[in-house]
Amino acid sequence: MPQIADELRCGQKTVRRWLHRFNHCGLEGLEDLGGQGCKRRITEAERSRIVGLVRLTPPGRLEVQPSNEM
């Protein structure tokens, strides 16, 4: 198994997992399962709005404006 992992440039645990899936389900076990991982908690529209707000000057922040007086 270490030789397979080295040749595929992945971990031995990954090779074991894929072999187990192949032995259990055949070629269908090697298909992409999809949906693995965290689901997004906000919509793309909400994300865009947040990014837009980050670019704005926060309310109440003192803005220094240059003056020509010395």
Residue frames as qw, qx, qy, qz and C-alpha x, y, z in Angstrom:
[[0.000, 0.883, 0.470, 0.000, 0.00, 0.00, 0.00],
 [0.299, -0.753, 0.095, 0.579, 2.84, 2.50, 0.63],
 [0.369, -0.073, 0.605, 0.701, 4.00, 1.98, -2.95],
 [0.136, 0.655, 0.663, 0.337, 0.55, 2.79, -4.32],
 [0.199, -0.906, -0.265, 0.264, 0.31, 5.90, -2.12],
 [0.383, -0.529, 0.322, 0.686, 3.74, 7.08, -3.29],
 [0.309, 0.184, 0.685, 0.634, 2.88, 6.50, -6.95],
 [0.010, -0.748, -0.593, -0.299, -0.44, 8.35, -6.61],
 [0.206, 0.281, -0.243, 0.905, 1.11, 11.02, -4.38],
 [0.559, -0.547, -0.126, -0.610, -1.50, 10.64, -1.66],
 [0.347, -0.479, 0.667, -0.453, -1.69, 9.23, 1.84],
 [0.158, 0.048, -0.986, -0.021, -1.91, 5.55, 2.73],
 [0.264, 0.327, 0.689, -0.591, -5.16, 6.24, 4.58],
 [0.495, 0.481, -0.109, -0.715, -6.67, 7.60, 1.34],
 [0.370, 0.282, -0.825, -0.321, -5.57, 4.49, -0.57],
 [0.022, 0.106, 0.948, -0.299, -7.11, 2.25, 2.11],
 [0.391, 0.414, 0.406, -0.715, -10.38, 4.21, 1.97],
 [0.522, 0.454, -0.371, -0.619, -10.60, 3.92, -1.84],
 [0.264, 0.182, -0.941, -0.108, -9.71, 0.21, -1.78],
 [0.182, 0.220, 0.826, -0.486, -12.38, -0.41, 0.85],
 [0.491, 0.475, 0.149, -0.715, -14.97, 1.45, -1.24],
 [0.459, 0.399, -0.646, -0.461, -13.94, -0.49, -4.36],
 [0.132, 0.061, -0.984, 0.100, -14.08, -3.85, -2.55],
 [0.255, 0.323, 0.695, -0.590, -17.49, -3.01, -1.09],
 [0.485, 0.645, 0.299, -0.510, -19.20, -1.44, -4.15],
 [0.707, 0.328, 0.464, 0.421, -17.03, -2.21, -7.18],
 [0.362, 0.273, 0.240, 0.858, -16.45, 0.53, -9.74],
 [0.217, -0.788, -0.386, -0.428, -19.51, 2.43, -8.47],
 [0.633, -0.670, -0.215, 0.323, -17.67, 2.89, -5.17],
 [0.545, -0.130, 0.141, 0.816, -15.05, 4.98, -6.96],
 [0.114, 0.702, 0.415, 0.568, -17.55, 7.56, -8.22],
 [0.069, 0.268, -0.277, 0.920, -17.63, 11.03, -6.71],
 [0.164, -0.475, -0.811, 0.300, -19.98, 11.05, -3.72],
 [0.019, -0.547, -0.250, -0.799, -20.65, 14.78, -4.00],
 [0.499, -0.720, -0.193, -0.442, -22.02, 16.88, -1.20],
 [0.786, -0.288, -0.336, 0.431, -19.10, 16.11, 1.06],
 [0.353, 0.136, -0.167, 0.911, -18.17, 19.11, 3.15],
 [0.000, -0.467, -0.497, 0.732, -19.75, 22.05, 4.85],
 [0.219, 0.718, 0.581, 0.313, -22.77, 23.65, 3.28],
 [0.179, 0.340, -0.023, 0.923, -22.67, 27.42, 2.77],
 [0.162, -0.502, -0.674, 0.517, -24.29, 29.31, 5.62],
 [0.171, 0.654, 0.123, -0.726, -25.01, 32.46, 3.61],
 [0.683, 0.616, 0.387, 0.069, -26.26, 33.04, 0.07],
 [0.578, 0.205, 0.222, 0.758, -24.14, 34.57, -2.66],
 [0.020, -0.795, -0.255, -0.550, -26.27, 37.75, -2.45],
 [0.592, -0.803, -0.069, 0.029, -25.61, 38.03, 1.30],
 [0.766, -0.219, 0.148, 0.586, -21.91, 37.49, 0.72],
 [0.386, 0.499, 0.260, 0.731, -21.82, 40.23, -1.93],
 [0.264, -0.878, -0.196, -0.349, -23.61, 42.63, 0.42],
 [0.723, -0.634, 0.018, 0.273, -21.10, 41.94, 3.20],
 [0.672, 0.057, 0.215, 0.706, -18.16, 42.50, 0.86],
 [0.142, 0.709, 0.267, 0.637, -19.73, 45.80, -0.23],
 [0.473, -0.860, -0.129, -0.143, -20.17, 46.90, 3.38],
 [0.789, -0.369, 0.050, 0.489, -16.57, 46.07, 4.25],
 [0.515, 0.334, 0.215, 0.760, -15.39, 48.53, 1.60],
 [0.123, -0.848, -0.237, -0.458, -17.35, 51.42, 3.18],
 [0.143, 0.377, -0.513, 0.758, -16.02, 53.70, 5.91],
 [0.335, -0.422, -0.812, 0.225, -17.59, 52.56, 9.19],
 [0.201, -0.820, -0.275, -0.460, -20.16, 54.95, 10.66],
 [0.574, -0.818, -0.016, 0.023, -18.75, 57.15, 13.43],
 [0.789, -0.093, 0.095, 0.600, -15.15, 56.82, 12.25],
 [0.090, -0.864, 0.057, 0.492, -13.31, 60.14, 12.29],
 [0.725, 0.488, 0.261, 0.409, -12.20, 61.12, 8.82],
 [0.357, -0.626, 0.107, 0.685, -9.23, 63.47, 8.67],
 [0.542, 0.757, 0.291, 0.220, -9.49, 65.93, 5.82],
 [0.582, -0.016, 0.013, 0.813, -6.43, 67.92, 4.78],
 [0.019, 0.955, 0.259, -0.141, -6.56, 71.67, 5.37],
 [0.580, 0.575, -0.020, 0.576, -4.37, 74.35, 3.88],
 [0.289, -0.904, 0.105, -0.297, -3.97, 76.25, 7.18],
 [0.733, 0.142, -0.470, 0.470, -0.68, 76.19, 9.06]]
